[in-house]
Amino acid sequence: MESRQVSVSSLQFACSDRADENVATAERLVREAHSRGANIILIQELFEGYYFCQAQREDFLLRSKPREGHPTIQRMKELAKELGVVIPVSFFEEANNAHYNSIVIIDADGTDLGLYRKSHIPDGPGMHESICFTKSFHLSPCAGYQEKFYFNPGDTGFKVFDTKFARIGVAICWDQWFPEAARAMALMGAEVLFYPTAIGSEPQDSGLDSREHWQRVMQGHAGANVIPLVASNRIGVEVVETEHGASKITFYGHSFIAGPTGEIVAEADDKNEAVLVAKFDLNQIKLKRQSWGVFRDRRPDLYKVLLTLDGKV
């Protein structure tokens, strides 16, 4: 069987709250990944600035931009064409009166292959009043991952993209907790799954560390679908002013690449900038996926319950 090799990369870095600085960092790391042989290079979610969704602030809506003419997308298109690499580019999209947490896929010749809009929008603690219960049952101001204030639910549906190197499925952060999303992309022929992310500590509970849970869920997607998976997360401490004072999230990094049985083949730590690279033979993995039988033995006629919220068919 002829080999079909692809090298994938996950980037990890701390963001400032200046787009020019963060885009320059992303470009530097993309170039490093390319120098190490990477063909498809994943940058973390909303990398142009701080994760602003800690607060509900009208002025943060000004960070959104239309897809057409977006300066960061244009810069990454030029970079992708120069280096001959594929770059998924996360951005805060303005579409008339709607706003989305979106990503465009830039092919190796600089072509925009299409757009995916985040389907699952998280609602952190204290979404409406920024008030939550602590472990001692006192009311206290808190923030978190308050994305429903900023983002409409995505309307693109799950998608795959035929790039120069592979057919890829790309979803965003909270999407990664839903096995239905990974399976949908696999059914559409995705050969590698990509998840740009921004996740870390929980402001309402300093003792809650979701990092291992976060990783295991995505390792399960890789193993269940017999598909490699690439996750990119940020690092660093980000403080955002809210209407109740400062909110802080410590992003835990640990970006990783998993192989088709869910095994972690490359992983960053929780503090350092990183460029992870791993190589896979897509034809060999395809044969393993087909022979393992998880798609042969599916029973879609029995899965109608998945189309319900309450489990009643």
C-alpha positions as CSV (number, residue, x, y, z in Angstrom):
1,M,0.0,0.0,0.0
2,E,1.3,3.4,-1.0
3,S,2.2,5.6,2.0
4,R,0.5,9.0,2.4
5,Q,2.3,11.0,5.0
6,V,1.1,14.2,6.7
7,S,2.8,16.2,9.4
8,V,0.5,18.1,11.7
9,S,1.4,20.8,14.3
10,S,-0.1,22.4,17.3
11,L,1.1,25.8,18.5
12,Q,0.9,27.1,22.1
13,F,1.7,30.6,23.4
14,A,0.7,33.2,25.9
15,C,-1.4,36.1,24.5
16,S,-1.0,39.8,25.2
17,D,-4.0,42.0,24.6
18,R,-2.5,43.5,21.4
19,A,-3.4,41.9,18.1
20,D,-0.2,42.9,16.4
21,E,1.9,41.2,19.0
22,N,-0.1,38.0,19.0
23,V,-0.3,37.7,15.2
24,A,3.5,38.2,15.1
25,T,4.0,35.4,17.6
26,A,1.7,33.1,15.7
27,E,3.6,33.8,12.5
28,R,6.9,33.1,14.2
29,L,5.7,29.8,15.5
30,V,4.1,28.9,12.2
31,R,7.4,29.4,10.5
32,E,9.1,27.2,13.2
33,A,6.6,24.5,12.6
34,H,7.2,24.7,8.9
35,S,10.9,24.5,9.4
36,R,10.3,21.2,11.2
37,G,8.3,19.8,8.4
38,A,4.7,20.5,9.4
39,N,2.1,20.6,6.6
40,I,-1.0,21.6,8.7
41,I,-0.5,24.0,11.5
42,L,-3.1,24.8,14.2
43,I,-3.1,28.1,16.1
44,Q,-5.1,28.4,19.3
45,E,-8.7,29.8,19.6
46,L,-9.2,33.6,19.4
47,F,-5.4,34.2,19.4
48,E,-5.6,37.9,18.5
49,G,-6.0,39.0,22.1
50,Y,-7.0,38.1,25.6
51,Y,-9.9,35.7,26.1
52,F,-12.4,38.6,26.6
53,C,-15.4,36.4,27.4
54,Q,-14.5,36.6,31.1
55,A,-16.6,39.8,31.1
56,Q,-19.9,41.0,29.6
57,R,-18.8,44.3,28.1
58,E,-20.3,46.1,25.2
59,D,-16.9,47.5,24.2
60,F,-15.5,44.0,23.6
61,L,-18.0,43.6,20.7
62,L,-15.8,46.1,18.8
63,R,-13.2,43.4,18.6
64,S,-15.3,41.6,16.0
65,K,-14.6,42.0,12.3
66,P,-16.2,40.8,9.0
67,R,-14.5,37.8,7.4
68,E,-14.0,39.7,4.1
69,G,-11.0,42.0,4.4
70,H,-10.0,40.7,7.8
71,P,-6.4,41.7,8.3
72,T,-5.3,38.7,10.3
73,I,-6.9,36.3,7.8
74,Q,-5.2,38.1,4.9
75,R,-1.8,37.9,6.6
76,M,-2.2,34.2,7.3
77,K,-3.3,33.6,3.6
78,E,-0.1,35.2,2.5
79,L,1.9,33.2,5.0
80,A,0.3,29.9,4.0
81,K,1.0,30.6,0.3
82,E,4.6,31.5,1.0
83,L,5.3,28.4,3.1
84,G,3.0,26.0,1.3
85,V,1.2,25.0,4.6
86,V,-2.4,24.8,5.7
87,I,-3.5,27.2,8.5
88,P,-6.9,27.2,10.2
89,V,-7.4,30.8,11.5
90,S,-9.7,31.5,14.5
91,F,-11.3,34.9,14.7
92,F,-14.3,36.9,16.2
93,E,-16.6,37.3,13.2
94,E,-19.1,40.1,12.7
95,A,-21.8,39.2,10.1
96,N,-24.2,42.1,9.9
97,N,-26.0,42.0,13.3
98,A,-24.8,38.5,14.2
99,H,-21.5,37.6,15.8
100,Y,-19.7,34.2,15.7
101,N,-16.7,32.4,17.1
102,S,-15.4,31.3,13.7
103,I,-12.5,29.8,11.9
104,V,-11.5,29.9,8.2
105,I,-9.3,27.2,6.6
106,I,-6.5,28.5,4.5
107,D,-5.0,26.0,2.1
108,A,-1.4,25.7,1.1
109,D,-1.8,28.0,-1.9
110,G,-3.4,30.8,0.2
111,T,-6.9,29.9,-0.8
112,D,-9.8,30.4,1.7
113,L,-11.5,26.9,1.7
114,G,-14.4,27.9,3.8
115,L,-15.8,28.9,7.2
116,Y,-16.9,27.0,10.3
117,R,-18.9,28.7,13.1
118,K,-18.7,27.3,16.6
119,S,-21.8,25.2,17.2
120,H,-21.8,24.8,21.0
121,I,-21.6,28.1,22.9
122,P,-20.6,27.8,26.6
123,D,-22.3,29.7,29.4
124,G,-20.0,30.1,32.3
125,P,-21.0,30.5,36.0
126,G,-22.9,33.7,36.8
127,M,-23.7,34.4,33.2
128,H,-26.7,36.7,33.9
129,E,-25.8,38.4,37.1
130,S,-22.1,37.5,37.4
131,I,-23.0,36.0,40.8
132,C,-22.3,32.4,41.8
133,F,-22.1,30.2,44.9
134,T,-18.7,29.4,46.3
135,K,-18.0,26.1,48.2
136,S,-18.9,27.9,51.4
137,F,-22.3,28.8,50.0
138,H,-21.7,32.6,50.0
139,L,-22.8,34.7,47.0
140,S,-19.8,36.2,45.3
141,P,-19.0,37.9,42.0
142,C,-17.5,35.6,39.5
143,A,-16.8,35.4,35.8
144,G,-15.8,32.5,33.5
145,Y,-16.5,31.5,30.0
146,Q,-19.5,33.8,29.2
147,E,-19.6,33.3,25.4
148,K,-23.3,33.5,25.0
149,F,-23.1,37.3,25.5
150,Y,-20.9,37.6,22.4
151,F,-21.6,34.7,20.0
152,N,-24.6,33.5,18.2
153,P,-24.8,29.7,17.9
154,G,-23.0,28.6,14.7
155,D,-25.2,28.0,11.6
156,T,-22.7,26.2,9.3
157,G,-23.1,22.7,10.7
158,F,-20.1,20.5,11.1
159,K,-17.8,20.6,8.1
160,V,-14.8,19.0,6.6
161,F,-12.3,20.7,4.3
162,D,-10.3,19.1,1.4
163,T,-6.8,20.6,1.8
164,K,-3.7,19.9,-0.2
165,F,-2.5,17.4,2.4
166,A,-5.7,15.8,4.0
167,R,-9.4,16.1,4.4
168,I,-9.7,17.7,7.8
169,G,-12.5,18.4,10.3
170,V,-12.2,21.5,12.4
171,A,-14.3,22.4,15.5
172,I,-13.8,24.9,18.2
173,C,-13.2,24.6,22.0
174,W,-16.5,23.7,23.7
175,D,-17.3,21.6,20.6
176,Q,-14.6,19.3,21.7
177,W,-16.7,18.0,24.6
178,F,-19.3,16.6,22.3
179,P,-18.7,13.2,20.7
180,E,-21.5,13.9,18.2
181,A,-19.3,16.6,16.6
182,A,-16.3,14.4,16.2
183,R,-18.4,11.5,14.8
184,A,-20.2,13.8,12.4
185,M,-16.8,15.0,10.9
186,A,-15.5,11.4,10.8
187,L,-18.7,10.3,8.9
188,M,-18.0,13.1,6.4
189,G,-14.6,11.7,5.7
190,A,-12.3,13.7,8.0
191,E,-8.8,12.2,8.2
192,V,-7.6,14.4,11.0
193,L,-9.6,16.4,13.6
194,F,-8.4,19.8,14.8
195,Y,-9.6,21.7,17.9
196,P,-8.3,25.3,18.7
197,T,-9.0,26.0,22.3
198,A,-9.0,28.5,25.2
199,I,-9.4,26.7,28.5
200,G,-7.9,27.0,31.9
201,S,-8.9,27.6,35.5
202,E,-12.4,28.3,36.7
203,P,-12.7,31.7,38.4
204,Q,-15.6,30.4,40.6
205,D,-13.6,27.4,41.9
206,S,-9.9,27.7,42.2
207,G,-9.7,24.0,43.1
208,L,-11.2,22.7,39.9
209,D,-8.7,21.5,37.3
210,S,-10.4,20.2,34.2
211,R,-7.2,19.6,32.3
212,E,-7.0,15.8,32.4
213,H,-10.7,15.5,31.7
214,W,-10.3,17.8,28.8
215,Q,-7.6,15.7,27.3
216,R,-9.2,12.3,27.9
217,V,-12.5,13.4,26.2
218,M,-10.6,14.3,23.0
219,Q,-8.4,11.1,23.3
220,G,-11.7,9.3,23.3
221,H,-12.8,11.0,20.1
222,A,-9.5,10.0,18.4
223,G,-9.8,6.4,19.5
224,A,-13.5,6.0,18.9
225,N,-13.2,7.3,15.3
226,V,-9.7,5.9,14.7
227,I,-8.5,9.4,13.6
228,P,-5.5,11.5,14.7
229,L,-6.5,14.6,16.7
230,V,-4.7,18.0,17.2
231,A,-5.6,20.3,20.1
232,S,-4.1,23.8,20.6
233,N,-4.5,25.7,23.8
234,R,-3.1,28.9,25.2
235,I,-1.0,29.5,28.4
236,G,-0.5,32.4,30.8
237,V,-2.6,34.4,33.2
238,E,-5.1,36.8,31.8
239,V,-6.9,39.4,33.9
240,V,-10.0,41.1,32.5
241,E,-12.0,43.9,34.2
242,T,-15.6,43.0,34.7
243,E,-18.5,45.0,36.1
244,H,-17.8,43.3,39.5
245,G,-14.0,43.8,39.4
246,A,-11.1,41.9,38.0
247,S,-11.5,38.3,36.7
248,K,-8.5,36.0,36.2
249,I,-8.0,32.8,34.3
250,T,-4.8,30.8,34.3
251,F,-4.8,28.9,31.0
252,Y,-3.3,25.5,31.4
253,G,-1.8,24.8,28.0
254,H,-1.1,21.1,27.5
255,S,-1.7,21.3,23.8
256,F,-1.3,17.8,22.4
257,I,-1.5,15.6,19.4
258,A,-3.2,12.2,19.7
259,G,-2.9,9.2,17.4
260,P,-5.7,7.1,16.0
261,T,-6.0,4.9,19.1
262,G,-6.2,7.9,21.4
263,E,-2.6,7.7,22.4
264,I,-0.8,11.0,23.0
265,V,2.2,11.3,20.7
266,A,3.2,14.9,21.5
267,E,2.3,17.2,24.4
268,A,3.2,20.6,25.7
269,D,3.4,21.6,29.4
270,D,1.3,24.2,31.2
271,K,3.8,27.1,31.2
272,N,6.0,27.2,28.1
273,E,5.5,28.2,24.5
274,A,5.5,25.1,22.3
275,V,5.5,23.9,18.7
276,L,4.4,20.3,18.5
277,V,4.8,18.2,15.4
278,A,3.8,14.6,14.6
279,K,3.6,12.6,11.4
280,F,0.9,10.1,10.4
281,D,0.4,7.8,7.4
282,L,-3.2,8.5,6.4
283,N,-3.5,5.5,4.2
284,Q,-2.3,3.1,6.9
285,I,-4.7,4.7,9.4
286,K,-7.6,4.5,6.9
287,L,-7.0,0.7,6.5
288,K,-7.0,0.3,10.3
289,R,-10.2,2.4,10.6
290,Q,-12.0,0.3,8.0
291,S,-10.8,-3.0,9.4
292,W,-11.6,-2.2,13.0
293,G,-15.3,-2.2,12.2
294,V,-16.6,0.7,14.2
295,F,-18.1,2.3,11.0
296,R,-19.1,-1.0,9.4
297,D,-21.1,-2.0,12.4
298,R,-22.9,1.3,13.1
299,R,-26.7,1.2,13.5
300,P,-28.0,4.6,12.5
301,D,-31.6,3.3,12.7
302,L,-31.2,2.9,16.4
303,Y,-29.7,6.4,17.1
304,K,-32.9,8.5,16.8
305,V,-32.7,9.2,20.5
306,L,-29.6,11.4,19.7
307,L,-31.9,13.8,17.9
308,T,-33.8,14.5,21.2
309,L,-32.9,16.5,24.3
310,D,-34.8,14.4,26.8
311,G,-34.1,10.9,25.4
312,K,-37.7,10.4,24.4
313,V,-38.3,9.2,20.8
